[in-house]
């Protein structure tokens, strides 16, 4: 009998390997079938001598809050909860339950996700948890340029995230180090999110885990064939459609799959330029025996977003909260560009005509145009740059993976994930200061073009022996990355259609100027050992460590000094831009968790972890990266002297759970060493970027949550949830970040963009098929400048929603209608901060202000109807 079981098991493993090989080839082949195409990957560089080409140069379009201080350059939904309540020994659900959680982990279930407007960025649901701050410039959170999330003071580039075990890594806009979860999977098809706001787990793969983790799990195909359709109608003509088809079980082995498509057309409240996103995803599940299976997932995402105009405190005060990009008003943008040439570049304007500006191409200011801007813009610090002709991005993302979860014995499991991901991104601005050399127009289209191709795998063995669950595994990834900057010709007014920020880029023609070109190759490796020991049934002790090694090599292959990049114009070392390799290594990063259920419903937990952030790659222009400095000499200095950021995090907490009351409180502390700040030095028109080590910072805080559901009978479905969070982050060492002269010591200064105090409350009621909720969130003051001399005022945000489930109507199943109001009281507030970097303030001379704020959306209404078949 024993040999027969062995033979049967071997046959199952052989079938698993054969199926895995076949599906893996198909999925990864679809991801890497072709290298992402650029509009212009390597043009012959044209270096016009126009003295304006480097003026007011925007920073590379990558959001880097807490790490980017700038002194020059130009820019660039309602939730119902019944409380944080536990469902199992491993997670806490946001629904009523009587089970107990695992320490600091919280799970956002499908029930909570469905309370959001369909198609909303999944991170918005996570943003309802204590200690989490989510903001977006649009209600659905589709514009990743204007979207950010913090978890207890850690920004989204420092939070470990996975999707079905695939590392997502850095979540920031236009990053070549990872994919934003909003682009990685359709939110309707995410089943749950496990979040750890404390130390996280050593078994989570990825290179961005400093503080907290999020594990996203996709939904499985259904056992019965069917389909689902959801349609959203919203303010300003916004529409969103979702369709999913399930195959059901296809054979005796249980093979099943689904395919889904979503399309969102999100309209702005202050401009006719839209945001568009469409996605296709699918999942295949092949059970193997009773306790093993292989799954395959694939996702394609296409986003074309006309972004909101970046604001500054000066713009909000003088030009108004609804200041927006000119598009499609090309005449207004042309006039503003002429104004920039006259007032910023010193052009002696005598009327319409052609002007010699030393570029070899006459500057054409035709009849019907004039150098003017709105009167209110003349009072801003930005002048003609208060808003550009356009701003936005178009991205193509691909993600595929194979997961084999195999029970080798009744005590030993083997889980392996192979994955591949690719991205092609274009981010553009209408640059009013740089002449189009091919046409003579005073403005041009500045385009950041980036791409990556990631391949990797994770593999781990889980062994249950006695009172121990041992987990040993590793992760490897190779990432080929590229970042380029080009300028393209805009037409003379009246002689053609202007370029569109979202493409198609095949219509752009050849670039007339390249600013820089970077390529890198990154190899990352991680190994972990973890054991969960239960000396008694009520106590779980989890301890382990991970080792990490990452090497990135490459850098600039081209630089153009006339465009403001490098010390000379040319390829390779001629440009003087950074090129070389840097290695990050940590042999022992320990973590310990204690979880004690000492009485029925009562739990105490403790977390400790040490984490390291490897050096990330990014091009010149303000990003937090050693390769973002302005010269090869500065880079070589960092190669020998710059340490990696290391954080030591501690969490201690208590939780009580019953049907009528759930309460929790925890306190945390982190010592943050060697966090990098990207600061600009040099003149305002020709900044030199330097990466500054902040040396040491300390953070402590607390989160408390209380959910009451005290009634029976008709009022049993009434629940009231309250949470309050406090965070205190200060830099602890003397570090002067003034770019030229003066004292800009950050010691004692507080964290930027993250509120010290947050309060969230939700009143919800559910009876049979009807439900309603009213949510109010308070966000405290957020500092804007490193010297803390400017800040964003606190604000309250209220949302309201109702839903009714009609059940089955004829052939339609689960017919549901919902209505939501976002920003119920039409609150004016700043959402995203620091998308272009943060001002220094103090004696730096920048006034503590910078064009690096995004306004949040006004009140909007959403209606959704969905049905299954």
Residue pairs with C-beta under 8 A, 6 or more apart in sequence:
9 408
12 288
12 289
12 292
13 406
13 408
15 288
16 288
16 292
16 294
16 404
16 406
19 286
19 294
20 294
20 402
20 404
23 284
23 294
23 296
23 402
24 296
24 402
24 418
26 296
27 296
27 297
27 298
27 400
27 401
27 402
27 420
28 400
28 418
28 419
28 420
28 455
30 298
30 398
30 400
31 298
31 398
31 399
31 400
31 420
31 421
31 422
32 420
32 422
32 453
32 455
35 451
35 453
36 396
36 422
36 423
36 424
36 451
36 453
37 424
38 424
38 449
38 451
38 484
38 505
39 426
39 447
39 449
39 486
39 488
39 503
39 505
39 506
39 508
39 511
40 449
40 486
40 488
40 508
40 510
40 511
41 449
41 484
42 517
42 558
43 486
43 510
43 511
43 514
45 513
45 514
45 558
45 560
45 569
46 437
46 512
46 513
46 514
47 513
47 560
47 561
47 562
47 563
47 569
48 359
48 360
48 361
48 435
48 437
48 512
48 513
48 562
49 358
49 359
49 360
49 562
50 357
50 358
50 359
50 434
50 435
50 437
50 562
51 345
51 357
51 358
52 341
52 344
52 345
52 357
52 433
52 434
52 435
53 433
53 434
53 435
53 513
53 562
53 563
53 564
54 562
54 563
54 564
54 685
54 686
55 344
55 345
55 433
55 434
55 685
56 72
56 73
56 74
56 340
56 344
56 385
56 433
56 685
57 72
57 73
57 74
57 563
57 564
57 621
58 73
58 74
58 75
58 76
58 429
58 431
58 446
58 621
58 836
59 68
59 70
59 73
59 75
59 76
59 621
59 622
59 623
59 836
59 837
60 174
60 448
60 483
60 485
60 618
60 619
60 620
60 621
60 622
60 623
60 628
61 75
61 76
61 145
61 173
61 174
61 393
61 427
61 429
61 448
61 836
62 172
62 173
62 174
62 175
62 618
62 622
62 623
63 145
63 148
63 172
63 173
63 832
63 834
63 835
64 157
64 172
64 622
64 623
64 624
64 678
64 834
64 837
65 148
65 155
65 752
65 753
65 833
65 834
65 835
65 838
66 155
66 675
66 751
66 752
66 753
66 754
66 834
66 838
67 155
67 157
67 623
67 624
67 675
67 676
67 677
67 678
68 622
68 623
68 624
68 677
68 678
68 834
68 836
68 837
68 838
69 677
69 678
69 679
69 680
69 737
69 786
69 837
69 838
69 839
69 840
70 622
70 679
70 680
70 687
70 836
70 837
70 838
70 839
70 846
70 850
70 852
71 679
71 680
71 681
71 684
71 687
71 739
71 839
71 840
71 844
71 845
71 846
72 680
72 682
72 683
72 684
72 685
72 686
72 687
73 621
73 622
73 680
73 687
73 836
74 382
74 385
74 388
74 429
74 851
75 310
75 385
75 388
75 391
75 429
75 835
75 836
75 851
75 852
76 145
76 307
76 310
76 391
76 427
76 429
76 835
76 836
77 116
77 117
77 120
77 124
77 139
77 140
77 141
77 799
77 820
77 822
77 862
78 115
78 116
78 117
78 773
78 775
78 799
78 800
78 801
78 820
78 821
78 822
79 112
79 115
79 116
79 124
79 125
79 128
79 762
79 773
79 775
79 799
80 112
80 115
80 762
80 764
80 771
80 772
80 773
80 775
80 801
81 94
81 112
81 115
81 128
81 707
81 719
81 721
81 762
81 764
81 773
81 775
82 94
82 95
82 96
82 707
82 709
82 719
82 721
82 764
82 766
83 94
83 96
83 662
83 705
83 707
83 709
83 719
83 721
84 92
84 94
84 106
84 129
84 130
84 662
84 664
84 705
84 707
84 721
84 723
85 92
85 93
85 94
85 95
85 96
85 97
85 657
85 662
85 707
86 92
86 93
86 97
86 98
86 99
86 100
86 101
86 655
86 657
86 662
87 93
87 95
87 97
87 99
87 107
87 109
88 99
89 99
89 100
89 101
89 102
90 101
90 102
90 105
91 101
91 102
91 105
91 106
91 107
91 194
92 101
92 102
92 105
92 106
92 107
92 655
93 107
93 108
93 109
93 111
93 112
94 106
94 107
94 108
94 109
94 111
94 112
94 128
95 109
95 111
95 112
96 659
96 709
96 719
97 657
98 657
98 658
98 659
99 657
100 597
100 601
100 603
100 655
100 657
101 603
101 655
101 657
102 540
102 595
102 605
103 198
103 593
103 594
103 595
103 605
103 606
103 607
103 651
103 653
104 196
104 197
104 198
104 199
104 605
104 607
104 651
104 653
104 666
105 194
105 195
105 196
106 129
106 194
106 195
106 196
106 197
107 192
107 193
107 194
107 195
108 125
108 126
108 129
108 192
108 193
108 195
109 192
110 190
110 191
110 192
110 219
112 125
112 128
113 122
113 125
113 187
113 190
113 192
113 193
115 773
115 801
115 803
116 124
116 125
116 187
117 139
117 140
117 232
117 234
117 818
117 820
117 822
117 862
117 864
118 187
118 188
118 230
118 232
118 240
118 242
118 864
118 866
119 140
119 142
119 187
119 188
119 232
119 240
119 242
119 262
119 264
120 139
120 140
120 141
120 187
121 136
121 140
121 141
121 142
121 147
121 181
121 182
121 187
122 181
122 182
122 185
122 187
122 190
122 193
122 216
123 134
123 141
123 147
123 149
123 156
123 181
123 182
124 134
124 136
124 141
125 193
126 132
126 134
126 149
126 193
126 195
126 214
127 133
127 134
127 149
128 760
128 762
128 775
129 195
129 197
129 723
130 197
130 703
130 704
130 705
130 723
130 724
130 725
130 758
130 760
131 151
131 152
131 197
131 701
131 703
131 725
131 727
131 758
132 149
132 150
132 151
132 152
132 195
132 197
133 148
133 149
133 150
133 754
133 755
133 758
133 779
134 141
134 147
134 148
134 149
135 147
135 148
135 149
135 831
135 832
135 833
135 856
136 143
136 146
136 147
136 148
136 831
136 832
136 856
136 857
137 143
137 145
137 146
137 147
137 307
137 308
137 831
137 832
137 854
137 855
137 856
137 857
138 146
138 266
138 268
138 275
138 308
138 857
139 234
139 266
139 822
139 823
139 857
139 860
139 862
140 240
140 264
140 266
141 147
141 182
142 182
142 264
142 266
142 275
142 277
142 303
142 305
143 275
143 305
143 307
143 308
144 173
144 180
144 182
144 183
144 303
144 305
145 173
145 174
145 305
145 307
145 392
145 393
145 427
145 832
145 835
145 854
146 307
146 308
146 831
146 832
146 835
146 854
147 173
147 180
147 182
147 832
148 155
148 156
148 753
148 832
148 833
148 834
148 835
149 155
149 156
149 159
149 171
150 156
150 753
150 754
151 159
151 195
151 197
151 211
151 212
152 197
152 198
152 211
152 212
152 668
152 670
152 699
152 701
152 703
152 727
153 211
153 670
153 699
153 701
153 727
153 729
153 751
153 754
154 210
154 211
154 212
155 172
155 753
156 170
156 171
156 172
157 170
157 171
157 172
157 175
157 208
157 616
157 624
158 208
158 209
158 210
158 211
158 613
159 171
159 208
159 209
159 210
159 211
159 212
159 213
159 214
160 167
160 200
160 204
160 206
160 208
160 209
160 210
160 212
160 213
160 214
161 167
161 168
161 169
161 171
161 178
161 181
161 206
161 208
161 213
161 214
161 215
161 216
162 168
162 204
162 205
162 206
162 213
162 214
162 215
162 216
163 181
163 184
163 185
163 216
163 218
163 399
164 216
164 217
164 218
164 295
164 297
164 401
164 403
164 417
165 205
165 401
165 403
165 415
165 417
165 458
166 399
166 401
166 417
166 419
166 421
167 178
167 204
167 205
167 206
167 207
167 456
167 458
167 475
167 477
168 178
168 179
168 180
168 181
168 184
168 206
168 216
169 175
169 177
169 178
169 179
169 206
169 207
169 208
170 177
170 178
170 208
170 616
171 178
171 180
171 181
171 208
173 180
173 393
173 427
173 835
174 393
174 425
174 427
174 448
174 450
175 616
175 618
176 423
176 450
176 451
176 452
176 479
176 481
176 482
176 483
176 520
176 617
176 618
177 207
177 208
177 452
177 479
177 481
177 522
177 616
177 617
178 208
179 397
179 399
179 421
179 423
181 214
181 216
183 279
183 301
183 303
183 395
183 397
184 216
184 299
184 301
184 397
184 399
185 216
185 218
185 279
185 281
185 297
185 299
185 399
186 242
186 260
186 262
186 279
186 281
186 299
188 230
188 242
188 244
188 260
188 262
189 218
189 219
189 244
189 258
189 260
189 281
189 283
190 216
190 217
190 218
190 219
191 217
191 218
191 219
191 220
192 216
192 217
193 214
193 215
193 216
193 217
194 213
194 214
194 215
194 217
195 212
195 213
195 214
195 215
196 212
196 213
196 214
197 212
197 651
197 668
197 703
198 212
198 607
198 609
198 649
198 651
198 666
198 668
199 591
199 593
199 607
199 608
199 609
199 611
199 649
199 650
199 651
200 209
200 211
200 212
200 213
200 591
200 609
200 611
201 213
201 530
201 591
202 528
202 529
202 530
202 544
202 545
202 546
202 589
202 591
202 609
203 460
203 471
203 473
203 528
203 530
203 544
203 546
204 213
204 215
205 456
205 458
205 475
205 477
205 526
206 475
206 526
207 477
207 524
207 526
207 548
207 550
207 613
207 614
207 616
208 613
209 611
210 611
210 612
210 613
210 645
210 647
211 611
211 647
211 649
211 670
218 281
218 283
218 297
219 283
220 256
220 283
220 285
221 246
221 247
221 248
221 256
221 257
221 258
221 283
221 284
221 285
222 246
222 248
222 256
222 258
223 248
223 249
223 254
223 256
224 246
224 248
224 249
225 246
225 247
225 248
226 245
226 246
226 248
226 813
226 868
226 869
227 243
227 244
227 245
227 246
227 868
227 869
228 242
228 243
228 244
228 866
228 867
228 868
228 869
229 241
229 242
229 243
229 866
229 867
229 868
229 869
230 240
230 241
230 242
230 243
230 864
230 865
230 866
231 239
231 240
231 241
231 242
231 864
231 865
231 866
232 238
232 239
232 240
232 241
232 862
232 863
232 864
233 239
233 862
233 863
233 864
234 240
234 266
234 860
234 861
234 862
234 863
235 267
235 269
235 859
235 860
235 861
235 862
236 267
236 268
236 269
236 860
237 265
237 267
238 264
238 265
238 266
238 267
238 860
238 862
239 264
239 265
240 262
240 263
240 264
240 265
240 266
241 262
241 263
241 264
242 260
242 261
242 262
242 263
242 866
243 260
243 261
243 262
244 258
244 259
244 260
244 261
245 258
245 259
245 260
246 256
246 257
246 258
247 256
247 257
247 258
248 256
249 255
249 256
250 256
253 286
253 287
253 288
254 285
254 286
254 287
255 284
255 285
255 286
255 287
256 284
256 285
257 282
257 283
257 284
257 285
258 282
258 283
259 280
259 281
259 282
260 279
260 280
260 281
260 282
261 278
261 279
261 280
262 277
262 278
262 279
263 276
263 277
263 278
264 275
264 276
264 277
264 278
265 274
265 275
265 276
266 274
266 275
266 276
266 277
267 274
267 275
268 274
268 275
268 306
268 308
268 324
269 857
269 858
269 860
270 308
270 322
270 324
271 306
271 324
271 325
271 327
272 328
273 306
273 325
273 327
273 328
273 390
273 392
274 306
275 303
275 304
275 305
275 306
276 303
276 304
276 305
276 502
277 301
277 302
277 303
277 304
277 305
278 301
278 302
279 299
279 300
279 301
279 302
280 299
280 300
281 297
281 298
281 299
281 300
282 297
282 298
282 299
283 295
283 296
283 297
284 295
284 296
284 297
285 293
285 294
285 295
286 293
286 294
286 295
287 293
288 294
288 406
289 407
291 407
292 405
292 406
292 407
293 405
294 402
294 403
294 404
294 405
295 402
295 403
295 405
296 400
296 401
296 402
296 403
297 399
297 400
297 401
297 403
298 399
298 400
299 397
299 398
299 399
299 400
300 396
300 397
300 398
301 395
301 396
301 397
301 398
302 394
302 395
302 396
303 393
303 394
303 395
303 397
304 392
304 393
304 394
304 502
304 503
305 392
305 393
305 394
305 502
306 325
306 327
306 390
306 391
306 392
306 501
306 502
307 325
307 391
307 392
307 393
307 501
308 324
308 325
308 391
308 854
308 855
309 323
309 324
309 325
309 387
309 388
309 391
310 391
310 835
310 836
310 851
310 852
310 853
310 854
311 321
311 323
311 830
311 851
311 853
311 854
311 855
312 380
312 381
312 382
312 849
312 850
312 851
312 852
312 853
313 784
313 790
313 849
313 853
314 379
314 380
314 381
314 382
314 849
315 323
315 380
315 381
315 382
315 386
315 851
316 830
316 853
316 855
318 376
318 377
318 379
318 380
319 374
319 376
319 377
319 379
319 380
319 386
320 376
321 828
321 855
323 386
323 387
324 387
325 387
325 388
325 389
325 390
325 391
325 430
326 332
326 333
326 336
326 387
326 388
326 389
326 390
326 430
327 333
327 389
327 390
327 430
327 498
327 501
330 389
330 493
330 498
331 368
331 369
331 493
333 388
333 389
333 390
333 430
333 432
333 443
333 498
334 369
334 441
334 442
334 443
334 493
335 369
335 370
335 371
335 372
335 373
336 372
336 373
336 377
336 384
336 387
336 432
337 384
337 389
337 432
337 433
337 441
337 442
337 443
338 349
338 365
338 369
338 370
338 371
338 372
338 442
339 371
339 372
339 373
339 383
339 384
340 383
340 384
340 385
340 432
340 433
340 442
341 347
341 349
341 357
341 363
341 371
341 433
341 442
342 349
342 371
343 371
343 383
343 384
344 383
344 384
344 433
345 357
345 433
347 355
347 357
347 363
349 365
349 371
352 365
352 366
352 367
352 368
352 369
352 370
353 365
354 362
354 363
354 364
354 365
354 440
355 362
355 363
355 365
356 362
356 363
357 363
357 435
359 435
359 437
360 437
361 435
361 437
361 438
361 439
361 440
362 440
363 435
363 440
363 442
364 439
364 440
364 441
364 442
364 492
365 371
365 442
366 492
366 493
366 494
366 495
368 493
368 494
369 493
373 383
373 384
373 386
374 386
377 383
377 384
377 386
380 386
381 847
381 849
382 851
384 432
384 433
385 432
385 433
385 851
388 429
388 430
388 431
388 432
389 430
389 432
389 443
389 490
389 498
390 428
390 429
390 430
390 445
390 500
390 501
391 428
391 429
391 430
391 501
392 427
392 428
392 501
392 502
393 425
393 426
393 427
393 428
393 501
393 502
394 425
394 426
394 501
394 502
394 503
394 505
395 423
395 424
395 425
395 426
396 423
396 424
396 425
397 421
397 422
397 423
398 420
398 421
398 422
398 423
399 419
399 420
399 421
400 419
400 420
400 421
401 417
401 418
401 419
401 420
402 417
402 418
402 419
403 415
403 416
403 417
404 414
404 415
404 416
404 417
405 413
405 414
405 415
406 413
406 414
406 415
407 413
408 414
411 463
411 464
411 465
412 461
412 462
412 463
412 464
413 461
413 462
413 463
414 459
414 460
414 461
414 462
415 458
415 459
415 460
415 462
415 473
416 457
416 458
416 459
416 460
417 457
417 458
417 459
418 456
418 457
419 454
419 455
419 456
419 457
420 453
420 454
420 455
420 456
421 452
421 453
421 454
422 451
422 452
422 453
422 454
423 450
423 451
423 452
424 451
425 448
425 449
425 450
425 451
426 447
426 448
426 449
426 503
426 505
427 447
427 448
427 450
428 445
428 446
428 447
428 448
428 499
428 501
429 445
429 446
429 501
430 443
430 444
430 445
430 446
430 490
430 498
430 501
431 443
431 444
431 445
431 446
431 487
432 442
432 443
433 443
434 443
434 444
434 446
434 487
434 513
435 441
435 442
435 443
435 444
436 442
436 443
436 444
436 487
436 488
436 489
436 490
436 491
436 512
437 489
437 512
437 513
438 489
438 509
438 512
439 489
439 490
439 491
439 492
439 495
440 492
441 489
441 490
441 491
441 492
441 493
443 490
444 487
444 488
444 489
444 490
444 512
445 487
445 488
445 489
445 490
445 499
445 501
445 508
446 485
446 486
446 487
447 485
447 486
447 487
447 488
447 505
447 508
447 511
448 483
448 484
448 485
449 482
449 483
449 484
449 485
449 486
450 481
450 482
450 483
450 484
451 481
451 482
452 479
452 480
452 481
452 482
453 479
453 480
454 477
454 478
454 479
455 477
455 478
456 475
456 476
456 477
456 478
456 524
457 475
457 476
458 473
458 474
458 475
459 473
459 474
460 471
460 472
460 473
460 474
460 528
461 471
461 472
461 473
462 469
462 470
462 471
463 469
463 470
463 471
463 472
464 470
467 533
467 534
467 535
468 531
468 532
468 533
469 531
469 532
470 529
470 530
470 531
471 528
471 529
471 530
471 531
471 532
471 544
472 528
472 529
472 530
473 527
473 528
474 525
474 526
474 527
474 528
475 524
475 525
475 526
476 523
476 524
476 525
476 526
477 522
477 523
477 524
478 521
478 522
478 523
479 520
479 521
479 522
479 523
479 524
480 519
480 520
480 521
481 518
481 519
481 520
481 521
481 522
481 554
481 617
482 518
482 519
482 520
483 516
483 517
483 518
483 618
483 619
484 514
484 516
484 517
484 518
485 514
485 515
485 516
485 517
485 563
485 565
485 619
486 511
486 513
486 514
486 515
487 511
487 512
487 513
487 514
487 515
487 563
488 499
488 508
488 509
488 511
488 512
489 509
489 512
490 498
490 499
491 497
491 498
499 507
499 508
513 560
513 562
513 563
514 558
514 560
514 563
515 559
515 560
515 563
515 564
515 565
516 556
516 558
516 559
516 560
516 563
516 565
516 566
516 575
516 577
516 619
516 620
517 556
517 557
517 558
517 559
518 554
518 555
518 556
518 557
518 577
518 617
518 619
518 627
519 554
519 555
519 557
520 552
520 553
520 554
520 555
520 617
520 627
521 552
521 553
521 554
522 550
522 551
522 552
522 553
522 617
523 550
523 551
524 548
524 549
524 550
524 614
525 548
525 549
525 550
526 546
526 547
526 548
526 549
527 546
527 547
528 544
528 545
528 546
528 547
529 544
529 545
529 546
530 542
530 543
530 544
530 591
531 542
531 543
531 544
532 540
532 541
532 542
533 540
533 541
533 542
533 543
534 540
534 541
535 541
538 596
538 597
538 598
539 594
539 595
539 596
539 597
540 593
540 594
540 595
540 596
541 592
541 593
541 594
541 595
542 591
542 592
542 593
542 594
542 595
543 590
543 591
543 592
543 593
544 590
544 591
545 588
545 589
545 590
545 591
546 589
546 591
547 586
547 587
547 588
547 589
548 584
548 585
548 586
548 589
548 612
548 614
549 583
549 584
549 585
550 583
550 584
550 585
550 614
550 615
551 581
551 582
551 583
551 584
552 581
552 582
552 614
552 615
552 616
552 617
553 580
553 581
554 579
554 581
554 617
555 577
555 578
555 579
555 580
555 627
555 635
556 566
556 575
556 577
556 578
556 579
556 619
556 620
556 627
557 571
557 572
557 579
558 570
558 571
558 572
558 575
559 565
559 566
559 567
559 568
559 569
559 570
559 574
559 575
559 576
559 577
560 566
560 569
560 575
561 567
561 568
561 569
561 575
562 569
564 686
565 575
565 577
565 620
565 630
566 575
566 576
566 577
566 630
566 631
567 575
567 576
567 631
568 574
568 575
568 576
569 575
572 579
573 579
573 632
576 631
576 632
577 620
577 630
577 631
577 632
578 620
578 626
578 627
578 628
578 629
578 631
578 632
578 634
578 635
579 632
579 635
580 632
580 635
580 636
580 639
582 615
582 626
582 638
582 639
582 642
584 612
584 613
584 614
584 615
584 644
586 612
586 644
586 646
589 609
589 610
589 611
589 612
590 608
590 609
590 610
591 607
591 608
591 609
591 610
592 606
592 607
592 608
592 609
593 605
593 606
593 607
593 608
594 604
594 605
594 606
595 603
595 604
595 605
596 603
596 604
596 605
597 603
598 604
601 656
601 657
601 658
602 654
602 655
602 656
603 654
603 655
603 656
603 657
604 652
604 653
604 654
605 651
605 652
605 653
605 654
605 655
605 666
606 650
606 651
606 652
606 653
607 649
607 650
607 651
607 652
608 648
608 649
608 650
608 651
609 648
609 649
610 646
610 647
610 648
610 649
611 646
611 647
611 649
612 644
612 645
612 646
612 647
613 644
613 645
613 646
613 647
614 644
615 625
615 626
615 642
615 644
616 624
616 625
617 625
617 627
618 624
618 625
618 627
618 628
619 627
619 628
620 627
620 628
620 629
620 630
620 689
621 628
621 689
622 628
622 678
622 680
622 689
622 836
622 837
623 678
624 676
624 677
624 678
624 691
625 678
625 691
626 635
626 638
626 639
626 642
626 691
627 635
628 678
628 689
628 691
629 635
629 638
629 689
629 690
629 691
630 682
630 687
630 688
630 689
630 690
631 688
634 690
634 691
638 691
642 674
642 676
642 691
642 693
643 673
643 674
643 693
644 674
645 672
645 673
645 674
645 675
645 676
646 673
646 674
647 670
647 671
647 672
647 673
648 670
648 671
648 673
649 668
649 669
649 670
650 668
650 669
650 670
651 666
651 667
651 668
652 666
652 667
652 668
653 664
653 665
653 666
653 667
654 664
654 665
654 666
655 662
655 663
655 664
656 662
656 663
656 664
659 709
660 708
660 709
660 710
661 706
661 707
661 708
661 709
661 710
662 705
662 706
662 707
663 704
663 705
663 706
663 707
664 703
664 704
664 705
665 702
665 703
665 704
665 705
666 702
666 703
667 700
667 701
667 702
668 699
668 700
668 701
668 702
668 703
669 698
669 699
669 700
670 698
670 699
670 700
671 696
671 697
671 698
672 696
672 697
672 698
672 699
673 695
673 696
674 693
674 694
674 695
674 696
675 693
675 694
675 697
676 691
676 692
676 693
676 694
677 691
677 692
677 693
677 694
677 735
677 737
677 746
677 786
678 689
678 690
678 691
678 692
678 837
679 689
679 690
679 691
679 692
679 737
679 739
679 840
680 687
680 688
680 689
680 690
680 739
681 687
681 688
681 689
681 690
681 739
681 740
682 688
682 739
682 740
687 739
692 735
692 737
693 735
694 731
694 733
694 735
694 746
695 731
695 732
695 733
695 735
696 731
696 732
696 733
697 729
697 730
697 731
697 732
698 729
698 730
698 732
699 727
699 728
699 729
699 730
699 751
700 727
700 728
701 725
701 726
701 727
701 728
702 725
702 726
703 723
703 724
703 725
703 726
704 723
704 724
704 725
705 721
705 722
705 723
706 721
706 722
706 723
707 719
707 720
707 721
707 722
708 719
708 720
708 721
709 716
709 718
709 719
709 720
711 718
714 767
717 764
717 765
717 766
717 767
717 771
718 763
718 764
718 765
719 763
719 764
719 765
720 761
720 762
720 763
720 764
721 760
721 761
721 762
721 764
722 759
722 760
722 761
723 758
723 759
723 760
723 761
724 757
724 758
724 759
724 760
725 757
725 758
725 759
726 756
726 757
727 751
727 754
727 755
727 756
728 750
728 756
729 750
729 751
729 754
730 748
730 749
730 750
730 751
731 746
731 747
731 748
731 749
732 747
733 747
734 745
734 747
735 745
735 746
735 747
736 743
736 744
736 745
737 744
737 746
737 786
737 840
737 844
738 744
738 840
738 842
738 843
738 844
739 840
739 844
740 844
740 845
741 843
742 842
742 843
742 844
742 845
743 842
743 843
744 786
744 787
744 840
744 841
744 842
744 843
744 844
746 786
746 787
749 783
749 786
749 787
749 788
750 756
750 783
750 788
751 783
752 782
752 783
752 784
752 785
752 786
752 833
752 834
752 838
753 782
753 783
753 784
753 833
753 834
753 838
754 782
755 779
755 780
755 781
755 782
755 794
756 780
756 781
757 778
757 780
757 794
758 777
758 778
758 779
758 780
759 777
759 778
760 775
760 776
760 777
760 778
761 775
761 776
761 777
762 773
762 774
762 775
762 776
763 773
763 774
763 775
764 771
764 772
764 773
764 774
765 771
765 772
765 773
766 772
769 804
769 805
769 806
769 807
770 802
770 803
770 804
770 805
771 802
771 803
771 804
772 801
772 802
772 803
773 800
773 801
773 802
774 798
774 799
774 800
775 798
775 799
775 800
776 796
776 797
776 798
776 799
777 796
777 797
777 798
778 794
778 795
778 796
778 797
779 794
779 795
779 797
779 829
780 794
781 791
781 792
781 793
781 794
782 791
782 792
782 830
782 833
783 790
783 791
783 792
784 790
784 791
784 792
784 833
784 838
784 839
784 848
784 849
784 850
784 853
785 791
785 838
785 839
785 840
785 841
785 842
785 846
785 848
785 849
786 838
786 839
786 840
786 841
786 842
787 840
787 841
787 842
787 844
787 848
788 841
789 841
789 842
789 848
790 839
790 841
790 847
790 848
790 849
792 830
792 833
792 853
795 827
795 828
795 829
796 825
796 827
797 823
797 827
797 829
797 856
798 823
798 824
798 825
798 827
799 820
799 821
799 822
799 823
799 824
800 820
800 821
800 824
801 818
801 819
801 820
801 821
802 818
802 819
803 816
803 817
803 818
803 819
804 816
804 817
804 818
805 814
805 815
805 816
806 815
806 816
806 817
807 814
807 815
808 814
808 815
809 815
809 867
811 869
812 867
812 868
812 869
813 867
813 868
813 869
814 866
814 867
814 868
815 865
815 866
815 867
816 864
816 865
816 866
816 867
817 863
817 864
817 865
818 862
818 863
818 864
818 865
819 861
819 862
819 863
819 864
820 861
820 862
820 863
820 864
821 859
821 860
821 861
821 862
822 857
822 859
822 860
822 861
822 862
823 856
823 857
823 858
823 859
823 860
824 859
825 859
826 858
826 859
827 856
828 855
828 856
829 855
829 856
830 853
830 854
830 855
830 856
831 854
831 855
831 856
831 857
832 853
832 854
833 852
833 853
833 854
834 852
835 852
835 853
835 854
836 850
836 851
836 852
837 850
837 852
838 850
838 852
839 846
839 847
839 848
839 849
839 850
839 852
840 846
840 848
841 847
841 848
842 848
